[in-house]
Amino acid sequence: MHRILLVKPCCLGDALMATPVLRALHTAFPHAVIDVAVSPWAAPAFDGHPAVRRLIPYPERPSLARIAALARQLTGESYDCALGLDRSPYVGALLWLSRIPIRAGLGSGWRGRFYTHPVQPQPTQHETEVYLAVSRALGVPDRGLEPEYFVQPLARERMTARTASLPRPRVVLHPGGAVNPGSRLLAKRWPPERFAHLADQLVARFGATVVLVGGPTDREAVEAVRRTARARLIDWSEELAWEDLAALLAVADLFVGNDTGVGHLAAAVGTATVSIFGPTSPRRYRPLGRRSLVCAPPESWHSPTEQDLRRPFPVPTQHDIRRVTVEDVFNACCTLLESSGAPA
């Protein structure tokens, strides 16, 4: 294969969970051109990836007209094959309309008819395993489950200089998240006062430098953590571009946050990660970094995996993120920090 198209519209965390497919494709076809069709919201997940030639804008609000217009553009690219890593029928229709001869993607029943190699997701699989099943349908061997993100050298250099005076261990807290285009599920946020108590314990136990990060939609959560914490925290929320956030995570000793794309980014750059889950399924969505731990209500590991997270739904008490205690998260942090040699 010489020209390959991968389609992964949204969102940041999901896009990072798809990077093992890029690694597998690039290993199997090192001289192939690989393009990625992705929405502007999720595009930073693929920035600077050495396997990717270019990013093609996928409409954030797809419609038949927009998909048809994009298909006309893709038809002239002469792709040998394409991979649709999304359950949306728009993705299958796009690849079918683009007249790409070999099309592997997620779809069963009528949705599978868009593909020459349809793959039916299994409810017990992690999302990365689901995506890799698509590349395996094309005979491409897996090359590991860990996500990957390549920090830009200049961004790393800037962040190394900016953090040089900050004592270790450096802990990054992200108390927000759960807001994406077409999706707002604040039940995925652990209470900010618990992040504050966690920060106080990390400072008291390890002398940690705690840095708060987040975007404009996280402002209320970040401010609540700052107000409640007794320790002095550093607030870099709304200051960092994506590449700078990645660089900060790369020079940090630990990341703690909710089920968000930032947690997957931390895992992708190799940082020790504690992810707090509920009501979403950690079995399906947890970061798969080599040093990643999850704190979640036990029942959430068996929660319905086909829940549509784009729409509000009643959260069962047994899956409520508030069942995760400060002690649970602090113990996970201690496990990772002590294993890396942080002084207690």
HUWO-V675713 format. One line per field, one symbol per residue. phi: phi as a letter, one per 30 degrees, with the letter a starting at -180 (. if undefined). psi: psi as a letter, one per 30 degrees, with the letter a starting at -180 (. if undefined). burial: # if it has 16 or more other C-alpha atoms within 10 Angstrom, else .. A space follows every 10 residues. Layout:
BEGIN
phi = ???
psi = ???
burial = ???
END
This chain:
BEGIN
phi = .cbbcccbda cedddddddd deddddddbd cddbcbcade dceedceidd dcdaccdcdd cdbedddddd ddddeddhdd abbccadddd dddeddddid dcbcadlbid ddddcdbdbc dcdcddeddd dddddddcic ddbjcddbbc ddeddddddd ddcecddcdc cccbdcjibb eibbbdddcd eddddddded dddddcidcc ccblcedced dddddddddd ddccccdicc dedddddddd cdcabbaddb dddddeddcj ddbcccckdd ddeccddcdd bccbcaeedd dbdedcdddd bdbdcdedcd ddddcddedd ddddeddddc jddc
psi = kfkkkkjjel aeeeeeffff eeeeeeeeif gkkklkjkle efeffgkgkf fkelkkkkke ikleeeeeee eeefeffhke llkjhkfkfe eeeeeeffhk ekjkljklbf efffkfikkj kkffkleeee effeeffggj klhlfklkkj kkeeeeeeee eegefkklkk kkkjfbagjl kgkjifffkk kefeeeeeee eeeeefhkkk kkllaefgee eeeeeeeeke lklkjgkgfk leeeeeeeef glfkkklail eeeeeeefgg kkkjkklkgl jfeegkkhlf hklkklkeff fglkfgkjff kklkjkefgk fffkleeeee eeeeeeeefg gkk.
burial = ..######## ########## #########. .######### #######.#. ##..##.### ......##.# #..#....#. #######..# ########## .######... ##.####### #....##### ########.# ###.###### #...##..## .......### ########.# ....#.#### ########## ###..##### #####..#.. ##.###..#. #.#.#.#... .######### ########## ########## ########## #########. .######..# #.#.#..... ........## ######..## .###.##... ....
END
